[in-house]
Each structure stands twice: as C-alpha cells, then as structure tokens.
Amino acid sequence: MSKFALFVRLEAKPGQEDAVAAFLAGALPLANAELGTTTWFALRFGPSTFGVFDTFADEEGRQAHLAGPIAAALMANAAALLSTPPSIEKIDLLAAKLPG
C-alpha cells in the first residue's frame, strides 16, 4: 500500500488557466515514467485553481518525485503561469481503496 502522498495546490494567473491545464495534462507521461510514483492525479477545482495528488510506497519515491522532471518543469514555469508559489503538502496516507 502507498503510505506517502503529496498534495500540491496551484493558482493560475489570470489568462493562464488553459496553459496550466495543458501543463498538467502534458505531465502524465513523465509521471508514468517515475518508478516510485504509485498514483498521480492532475486536478481542477475551479476556473483558476488546480492541484496534483500523488502517492508513493516510501519516502524515497516521494523525494525522487520532488526532485524529478515534473517538479523541475513546474518550478521553471511557476512565475509565468501561477499567481502564487505552489503550495506543497506532504501527507501520510492512513487507508486507500484502489482498483485491483
């Protein structure tokens, strides 16, 4: 079971909503290539509010993701796309139901 997770909240700059949505959708192949990432979800909460939720079996997988290409690309584009810096929360999972 995955016991570690991240939740990242993103607020798009006015006019950059479609670019943030495209960035997140385009990151799926990178997430699929990460061996330590168990699940990865790109989320849209409203017109300009987005998020990423991902899970990991261990802390090493979580740290590898934070140091990986998705995080690097997000930080490289944050000033152009986001109105505030990404809010990154480390989460400990207590239970999960996954397809099986």
JOTA-V973866 format. One record per residue. N is the residue number from 1. RES is the residue in one small letter. NEAR is the number of other C-alpha atoms within 10 Angstrom. D_LAST is the distance of its C-alpha to the last C-alpha in Angstrom with 1 decimal. Layout:
n res near d_last
N RES NEAR D_LAST
N RES NEAR D_LAST
This chain:
n res near d_last
1 m 14 11.8
2 s 17 13.7
3 k 15 17.0
4 f 21 19.1
5 a 23 19.4
6 l 20 22.1
7 f 17 23.3
8 v 16 26.1
9 r 20 28.2
10 l 24 30.4
11 e 23 33.5
12 a 24 34.9
13 k 18 38.6
14 p 12 40.3
15 g 10 40.0
16 q 16 37.2
17 e 20 34.3
18 d 14 33.4
19 a 15 33.8
20 v 25 31.3
21 a 18 28.8
22 a 11 29.4
23 f 17 29.2
24 l 19 25.7
25 a 13 24.4
26 g 13 26.1
27 a 17 24.5
28 l 14 21.0
29 p 10 21.9
30 l 11 23.2
31 a 20 20.0
32 n 13 18.0
33 a 9 20.6
34 e 16 20.3
35 l 11 18.7
36 g 19 18.6
37 t 22 17.0
38 t 19 13.3
39 t 16 13.2
40 w 17 16.3
41 f 15 17.6
42 a 17 21.1
43 l 17 22.5
44 r 17 25.7
45 f 11 27.1
46 g 9 30.4
47 p 11 33.1
48 s 19 33.5
49 t 17 30.8
50 f 20 27.7
51 g 19 25.1
52 v 16 22.4
53 f 17 19.5
54 d 20 17.7
55 t 24 16.0
56 f 25 16.8
57 a 17 16.2
58 d 16 20.0
59 e 13 23.2
60 e 13 24.1
61 g 19 21.3
62 r 21 22.4
63 q 12 26.0
64 a 16 25.4
65 h 22 23.9
66 l 14 27.0
67 a 11 29.2
68 g 14 27.5
69 p 15 28.5
70 i 20 26.8
71 a 14 28.7
72 a 13 31.8
73 a 12 31.9
74 l 18 31.3
75 m 15 34.1
76 a 11 36.4
77 n 13 36.0
78 a 19 35.9
79 a 12 39.7
80 a 13 39.7
81 l 23 36.6
82 l 22 36.2
83 s 15 38.7
84 t 13 37.7
85 p 15 36.0
86 p 18 32.2
87 s 11 31.2
88 i 15 28.7
89 e 12 27.1
90 k 11 25.3
91 i 14 22.8
92 d 13 21.4
93 l 15 18.0
94 l 9 18.2
95 a 9 14.8
96 a 8 11.7
97 k 6 8.8
98 l 7 6.1
99 p 3 3.6
100 g 3 0.0
